[in-house]
C-alpha cells in the first residue's frame, strides 16, 4: 500500500468545553453580556471609584467600565441569559437605557 492510500488524519474526541461568558462594549456603546453558562447570577453594579463592574457567579468579569459614548464606554445594557434559571440584577445606582 502506498502512502497515498493511507488515511493521514486521525480523529480524536474533544474534551467537554465550557463556553466562557462574554462582557464587551460594542461599537454602538451597548454593554453586551452573553454566553452565560446555565444557570448564572449576573450583577451589574457601580463601585466606589465610579466605574461599572459585571460580576458573573461571584467573579468580576471583563474590565471596569465607564458610562458614556467615549471609547470603551456604554450607555445601554443588553444581557442574553442562558435560557435557564438565571438571576440578573442591574443595580439602579447608575443611569442607562
N, C-alpha and C positions, 0 to 999 in steps of 0.2 A: 504494500500500500504506500503510495507516495504521500508527501507532506500536504499536498493539496486535497487529499481525500479525508484528512483528519479534521475533526472539529477543533478549532483553536480557541473557542470560547468555553469557559466553564461558568455555569450559573450557580450562584450560592444564595441561600435565603438571607434576607436582611433582618437585622435585629429590630425589635419594636422601637419605634421612634416617637418621641413626644414633640408635638409642634409647639414652639415657644410663642408666648404672647408677643404681640407687636404693638408698640406705642410710638407713633410718629406724628409729626405735624406735616400735612401735605401742602402743596403749592397754593391751595385756596385758604390757608390758615385754619384748617379744621384739624383738631386733635383726633386722630383715628386710633381706636383701641380695638384690636381684633385678635383672632387666632387663639381664643381662650381655651384652655383645657377644661373639661367638664367635671363637676360644676366649679365655678370660680367665684371669688369675692373680689370685687373691684371697687376701690375707693379713689376718687379724685378730690384732692384737698389742697388748700393754700397753706403753706407753712410759714413760720415766723419771719423768714427772710423775704417774704412776698412772692416767692416762686410757687409754682403748682407742681405737685408730685402725684404720680399714679402708682398706687400700691395694688398688686395683684397677689391674692392669697398671702398677705402679710409681708410681701417683699417689694420694696421700691423698684419699679421697672422703668427703664428709659431715663432720659436726662431730666433735671429740674427745668421746668418750662415757664415761659412768660406769657402774659396776656397781651394782645395787640395784633398789629399787622406787619411788624418787622420780621426780619429773618428768624425763623425758628419759633416765632410767636403764634398763638392761636386765639381765635375769638368764637369758635364753635366747637362742640364736642359731639363725636359720633362713636358709640360703643356697640360693637356687634357681639352679642352673647353667644354662648356655646350651644344654645338650644336646650340646656339642662336647667337645673335649679340654681341659676346664678343669683348672687346678691350684688347689686350695682348701686353705689352711692356716690352722687356728685354733691359734695357739700355746698351749701349756699353762702360760703364765705368769700366768693368772688363772682363777678358778673360774666356771663357768657350767653350765646344764643342757643 
